[in-house]
Amino acid sequence: MLNSKYIFISLKERNGEYEYTHRIVDKLLNSEKTTVKKFLEGLLKGFYGGKPEKERGGYSFFGGEIFVKVDLWRFISPKDFNILSQYL
């Protein structure tokens, strides 16, 4: 594992019969797993307005119409963060 505060995240969204992938890069306060877990949880809960319901490793919104989960995440180098943040 790279000891970095920079993170790359891929989210999967199911919205009705459509599916989307969202890619995000961000900077965290530190590289602790608890920090990552809290960050990802907050990201998912706030992805859409309304009240999220936890299910199957992600969150559903609007009575299950929309479902979002983390597909993958990994730490990245500052150099990779600088490059990716220009495009994502």
C-alpha positions in Angstrom: 0.0 0.0 0.0 1.2 3.4 -0.9 1.6 5.7 2.2 -0.3 8.6 0.7 -3.1 10.9 1.5 -4.3 10.9 -2.1 -7.0 8.6 -3.2 -8.6 7.4 -6.4 -12.3 6.2 -6.1 -14.5 4.4 -8.6 -18.3 4.4 -7.8 -21.0 2.3 -9.5 -24.4 3.9 -9.8 -27.6 2.1 -10.8 -30.3 4.5 -11.7 -33.4 2.7 -12.9 -32.3 0.5 -15.8 -29.1 2.6 -16.4 -25.7 2.1 -14.9 -22.9 4.6 -14.5 -19.3 4.7 -13.3 -18.0 7.8 -11.5 -14.3 8.3 -10.9 -13.1 10.7 -8.3 -9.7 11.8 -6.9 -9.4 13.5 -3.5 -6.9 14.4 -0.8 -7.5 13.0 2.8 -6.2 14.2 6.1 -4.1 11.1 6.5 -3.7 7.5 5.1 -5.4 5.7 8.0 -8.0 3.1 7.0 -10.5 4.6 9.4 -10.2 7.9 7.7 -10.8 6.3 4.3 -13.8 4.4 5.6 -15.4 7.6 7.0 -14.7 9.5 3.9 -16.2 6.9 1.6 -19.2 6.5 3.9 -19.8 10.3 3.8 -19.3 10.3 0.0 -21.9 7.6 -0.6 -24.5 9.0 1.9 -24.3 12.5 0.3 -24.2 11.3 -3.3 -27.9 12.1 -3.9 -30.3 14.3 -1.9 -32.8 12.6 0.3 -32.5 9.9 2.9 -30.0 7.1 2.0 -30.8 3.6 3.0 -27.8 1.2 3.6 -28.0 -2.0 1.7 -25.7 -4.6 -0.1 -22.5 -2.7 0.6 -23.8 0.7 -0.7 -26.7 3.1 -0.4 -30.1 3.3 -2.1 -32.1 6.5 -2.6 -35.7 7.3 -3.4 -37.1 3.9 -2.4 -34.4 1.9 -4.2 -34.6 3.8 -7.6 -31.0 4.7 -7.3 -28.2 2.6 -5.8 -24.6 3.7 -5.3 -21.6 1.7 -4.0 -17.8 1.9 -4.0 -16.5 -0.3 -6.8 -12.8 0.3 -5.8 -10.5 2.7 -4.1 -6.7 3.0 -3.9 -4.1 5.3 -2.7 -2.2 7.2 -5.4 0.9 9.2 -5.6 0.9 13.0 -5.5 2.1 13.0 -9.1 -0.8 10.8 -10.2 -3.3 13.0 -8.2 -2.1 16.1 -9.9 -2.5 14.5 -13.4 -5.9 12.9 -12.7 -7.4 15.9 -11.0 -7.0 17.8 -14.3 -9.3 15.3 -16.0 -11.7 13.9 -13.4 
